Amino acid sequence: MLNHKLVILFIALTHFIATNAISQEFDYFKEYDYENFRPNDFQKFYGRIEDGKIAADQLDEMCKNRPLGFTVEAKNVALETSGARLTYNVSKQMGSVDGRAFRATYFNASLGEWTGAVFKPMCPGLYAFSLDFTAQVSADSTEDVSMHLLLRRSDGDRPGKTVATAIKTSPPSRSSGHTRVVLMLGTGDEVATIVELTDSTTKALLELARLSIYKINHLPELVRDVDIDARGQELKALEAGNESDH
């Protein structure tokens, strides 16, 4: 009888601990369930700006507990030029890793960390990238379409260096490719994707491309000062596609 009571007590205690942990986790995230900026959201970011800049120590404080994860998609993109940077034409408003709306309140998208084609994080960290695509070509061939994930350091040349490649498996003419990689990103680094055709005469259709990005861990040693005006001008140039090589 005593053992039976101990078992019941153990189950009840385990349930209490699990329920309390879930409740605390929910309390942590529930403030981000709103879809629009609130006054304190502006303060969390703009309140850190001094003389047009956010100092590295201020950015570190803002970023150290900030989760980030989203998925973007592109659909039915006619591939006419090899090596062109892909714009993800579906996900104007991105989705979080748990399916909620990707909004500035939670992920600060308004800071321009995602331009529609380029991921340029303010918060440094260890990031996981997963890239999947399905493409169709006019005739069967081998490795005729591939997608490259490019990394450009904040002081490097554009478009950056290939860090991962997804290759379409052929035949058949319609097939898919996949790759994933984990990268250490500093403030202002850039990640983008390009599509490459091994045969310039090949007519291809990118039926679907899906890029998922998730911040695994904060890396304070890669935090850098941010010049707000300079960053804003650079992001506008990236979105317009007329940025310089540096």
TAQUIMO-V742925 format. One record per residue. RES is the residue in one small letter. PHI is phi as a letter, one per 20 degrees, with the letter a starting at -180 (none if undefined). OMEGA is omega in radians with two decimals (NA if undefined). Layout:
res=RES phi=PHI omega=OMEGA
res=RES phi=PHI omega=OMEGA
This chain:
res=m phi=none omega=-3.14
res=l phi=f omega=3.13
res=n phi=f omega=-3.14
res=h phi=f omega=3.13
res=k phi=f omega=3.12
res=l phi=f omega=3.12
res=v phi=f omega=3.14
res=i phi=f omega=3.13
res=l phi=f omega=3.13
res=f phi=f omega=3.14
res=i phi=f omega=-3.14
res=a phi=f omega=3.14
res=l phi=f omega=3.11
res=t phi=f omega=3.13
res=h phi=f omega=-3.13
res=f phi=f omega=-3.12
res=i phi=f omega=-3.13
res=a phi=f omega=-3.14
res=t phi=f omega=-3.14
res=n phi=f omega=3.13
res=a phi=f omega=3.12
res=i phi=f omega=3.13
res=s phi=f omega=3.12
res=q phi=f omega=3.11
res=e phi=f omega=3.12
res=f phi=f omega=3.11
res=d phi=f omega=-3.13
res=y phi=f omega=-3.05
res=f phi=e omega=-2.97
res=k phi=f omega=3.13
res=e phi=f omega=-3.12
res=y phi=e omega=-3.09
res=d phi=f omega=3.12
res=y phi=f omega=-3.02
res=e phi=e omega=-3.10
res=n phi=c omega=3.08
res=f phi=f omega=2.95
res=r phi=d omega=-3.08
res=p phi=g omega=-3.10
res=n phi=f omega=3.08
res=d phi=f omega=3.07
res=f phi=f omega=-3.09
res=q phi=f omega=-3.12
res=k phi=g omega=-3.13
res=f phi=e omega=-3.03
res=y phi=f omega=3.09
res=g phi=f omega=-3.14
res=r phi=e omega=-3.10
res=i phi=e omega=3.04
res=e phi=c omega=-3.13
res=d phi=l omega=3.07
res=g phi=m omega=-3.09
res=k phi=c omega=2.92
res=i phi=d omega=-3.13
res=a phi=f omega=-3.07
res=a phi=g omega=-3.11
res=d phi=f omega=3.07
res=q phi=f omega=3.13
res=l phi=f omega=3.11
res=d phi=f omega=3.13
res=e phi=f omega=-3.13
res=m phi=f omega=-2.97
res=c phi=e omega=-2.90
res=k phi=f omega=3.13
res=n phi=d omega=-3.07
res=r phi=e omega=3.08
res=p phi=f omega=3.10
res=l phi=b omega=3.07
res=g phi=a omega=3.14
res=f phi=b omega=3.12
res=t phi=c omega=3.10
res=v phi=c omega=-3.09
res=e phi=c omega=2.96
res=a phi=c omega=-3.12
res=k phi=c omega=3.01
res=n phi=l omega=3.12
res=v phi=d omega=3.09
res=a phi=f omega=-3.10
res=l phi=e omega=-3.10
res=e phi=d omega=-3.11
res=t phi=c omega=3.12
res=s phi=f omega=3.09
res=g phi=n omega=-3.14
res=a phi=f omega=3.09
res=r phi=f omega=-3.07
res=l phi=e omega=2.98
res=t phi=e omega=-3.09
res=y phi=e omega=-2.90
res=n phi=e omega=-3.11
res=v phi=e omega=-2.95
res=s phi=e omega=3.05
res=k phi=f omega=3.01
res=q phi=d omega=-2.96
res=m phi=f omega=3.11
res=g phi=d omega=-3.13
res=s phi=f omega=-3.12
res=v phi=f omega=3.13
res=d phi=d omega=3.01
res=g phi=n omega=3.12
res=r phi=f omega=3.13
res=a phi=f omega=3.10
res=f phi=e omega=-3.04
res=r phi=c omega=-3.11
res=a phi=f omega=-3.12
res=t phi=g omega=-3.05
res=y phi=e omega=-2.99
res=f phi=d omega=-3.14
res=n phi=l omega=3.10
res=a phi=f omega=-3.12
res=s phi=f omega=3.10
res=l phi=f omega=3.10
res=g phi=n omega=3.11
res=e phi=f omega=3.08
res=w phi=c omega=-3.08
res=t phi=e omega=-2.99
res=g phi=o omega=3.12
res=a phi=b omega=-3.05
res=v phi=c omega=3.03
res=f phi=e omega=-3.09
res=k phi=c omega=-3.01
res=p phi=f omega=2.92
res=m phi=e omega=-3.10
res=c phi=e omega=3.12
res=p phi=f omega=3.11
res=g phi=r omega=3.01
res=l phi=e omega=-3.03
res=y phi=d omega=3.05
res=a phi=d omega=3.12
res=f phi=c omega=3.07
res=s phi=c omega=-3.08
res=l phi=c omega=3.09
res=d phi=c omega=3.05
res=f phi=b omega=3.02
res=t phi=c omega=-3.10
res=a phi=c omega=3.12
res=q phi=c omega=3.14
res=v phi=d omega=-3.06
res=s phi=f omega=-3.14
res=a phi=b omega=3.13
res=d phi=f omega=3.06
res=s phi=b omega=-3.07
res=t phi=d omega=3.09
res=e phi=l omega=-3.08
res=d phi=e omega=3.11
res=v phi=c omega=3.07
res=s phi=b omega=3.09
res=m phi=c omega=-3.12
res=h phi=d omega=3.01
res=l phi=e omega=-3.06
res=l phi=d omega=3.07
res=l phi=d omega=3.06
res=r phi=c omega=3.08
res=r phi=f omega=-3.04
res=s phi=f omega=3.12
res=d phi=d omega=-3.09
res=g phi=d omega=3.13
res=d phi=e omega=3.05
res=r phi=e omega=0.16
res=p phi=e omega=-3.12
res=g phi=o omega=-3.11
res=k phi=d omega=3.13
res=t phi=f omega=3.12
res=v phi=d omega=3.10
res=a phi=a omega=-3.12
res=t phi=c omega=3.02
res=a phi=d omega=-3.06
res=i phi=d omega=3.08
res=k phi=f omega=3.12
res=t phi=e omega=-3.10
res=s phi=c omega=-0.29
res=p phi=f omega=0.11
res=p phi=f omega=-3.10
res=s phi=f omega=3.09
res=r phi=d omega=3.13
res=s phi=b omega=-2.93
res=s phi=c omega=3.07
res=g phi=c omega=-3.10
res=h phi=b omega=2.98
res=t phi=b omega=3.04
res=r phi=b omega=-3.08
res=v phi=b omega=3.06
res=v phi=d omega=-3.05
res=l phi=c omega=2.98
res=m phi=e omega=-3.10
res=l phi=d omega=3.04
res=g phi=e omega=3.09
res=t phi=g omega=3.09
res=g phi=n omega=3.01
res=d phi=f omega=-3.09
res=e phi=c omega=3.03
res=v phi=c omega=3.13
res=a phi=b omega=3.09
res=t phi=c omega=3.03
res=i phi=c omega=3.11
res=v phi=d omega=-3.11
res=e phi=d omega=3.04
res=l phi=d omega=-3.13
res=t phi=f omega=3.08
res=d phi=d omega=-3.06
res=s phi=f omega=-3.14
res=t phi=e omega=-3.11
res=t phi=f omega=3.02
res=k phi=e omega=-3.05
res=a phi=c omega=3.07
res=l phi=c omega=3.04
res=l phi=e omega=-3.09
res=e phi=f omega=-3.11
res=l phi=b omega=2.96
res=a phi=c omega=-3.11
res=r phi=c omega=3.14
res=l phi=d omega=3.11
res=s phi=d omega=-3.11
res=i phi=c omega=-3.12
res=y phi=b omega=3.10
res=k phi=e omega=-3.10
res=i phi=e omega=-3.02
res=n phi=b omega=3.10
res=h phi=e omega=3.12
res=l phi=c omega=-3.06
res=p phi=f omega=-3.11
res=e phi=f omega=-3.13
res=l phi=d omega=3.09
res=v phi=f omega=3.10
res=r phi=c omega=3.02
res=d phi=g omega=3.13
res=v phi=c omega=2.99
res=d phi=e omega=-2.99
res=i phi=f omega=-3.13
res=d phi=f omega=-3.13
res=a phi=f omega=3.12
res=r phi=f omega=3.13
res=g phi=f omega=3.12
res=q phi=f omega=-3.14
res=e phi=f omega=3.13
res=l phi=f omega=3.09
res=k phi=f omega=3.12
res=a phi=f omega=3.10
res=l phi=f omega=-3.12
res=e phi=f omega=3.14
res=a phi=e omega=3.12
res=g phi=m omega=-3.13
res=n phi=c omega=-3.14
res=e phi=f omega=3.10
res=s phi=f omega=-3.14
res=d phi=f omega=-3.06
res=h phi=c omega=NA
